[in-house]
Each structure stands twice: as C-alpha cells, then as structure tokens.
Amino acid sequence: MSFESEKPFNDFTHFARGIRRSGDFTIKESNLLEECGTAMMELYKGTRKPKTEEEKVFVEQITSDEVITDKNAKIFKKYLQVIQPRHLHRLCSNGTDEELNSNGYGSSSSDESALD
C-alpha cells in the first residue's frame, strides 16, 4: 500500500484544534491527510524515497507547476496553500494631515477657495 506511515499526521502549529476541526478541509480530505499526511510530508521534503508508482506520481506533481491530476497531490497542495501566511492589505494611513494634503489626499483650504 502506498503512503504508509506509522503515526497519524497532525499539524498543531497551524491547526491548534486539529485538521478536522479547522473548517478548511472536507471530511474525506481531513481523513486522508490524517492517515497519509506524514508520508506525504516526508515525500515532499525529500526525507523519504517513493516506494510505489503512486508515490512517484505524487512527488512529480507536487514539485512541478503543471496541472495536478492526482487526488493525493491535490489535497496536499491544498494543505500547503492553507498553511501559507496570509497577506493582509489594509486601507489605512499613518501619515499626518499635512503629509496627506501635500500628496493630494484629503481636502485643503486652497482647493475649497478655487471652487468659489
């Protein structure tokens, strides 16, 4: 059998309450990650060599930028995307009113007098 591992996969650094309770994965996906995730992570990091043809396909698809067709590779790629840090874009300013007005943001008294 492929993706055999002695222990279940848990990532408590990213999922403090467990993968199942994260809400990012379906029941089938979380079951597969918990059963085979340790072997998948070892294959991904290169600490384990692929033993079966299915594991070879997994390694090829995870490392390439092509379209992923293997279900195991799809789920593990989804896991990798979920644990990536999220970039937040905030629409706020740290500048003072004078800095904002000099850069053309906000209203100034000279703009109001030009309208009269």
Number of C-alpha atoms within 10 A of each C-alpha: 6 13 20 13 14 9 12 14 21 18 14 10 9 13 15 11 12 16 23 18 13 13 11 14 17 13 13 11 20 22 16 16 24 18 19 21 25 20 24 26 17 15 20 17 11 11 10 12 14 19 13 12 10 14 19 13 16 24 19 14 19 20 11 9 8 9 9 17 11 13 11 23 20 17 19 21 15 14 18 11 11 13 12 9 7 8 6 6 6 6 5 6 8 7 9 8 14 11 12 15 14 11 9 9 11 12 12 14 8 8 10 9 8 7 6 5
